[in-house]
Amino acid sequence: MSPQLITLYVAAAAAAAAVRRRATAGGRDRGDVPGWVMITVMSAALVLAILIPFREAIVDAVQEALDSVTNAPAQ
């Protein structure tokens, strides 16, 4: 498993844990917690679904953009 994928998993788990902590805080109006949890989990899944098959293309595009900026001739 790549380090980037592990980082995404850890970030998704941390976000879910933060939402869970806020949801279990007693005595306050918590709003639509299940809905926000679902949005958070689905967003993380969507990022992974896009990143996994297109990782190389995304990295190449970003690298090419950075190279074009850093290697641009001075005017």
MOPE-V705661 format. One record per helix or strand. SS is the DSSP state (h for helix, s for strand). FROM is the first residue (numbers start at 1). TO is the last residue. If there is no record, write none. Layout:
BEGIN
SS,FROM,TO
SS,FROM,TO
END
This chain:
BEGIN
h,3,24
h,33,70
END
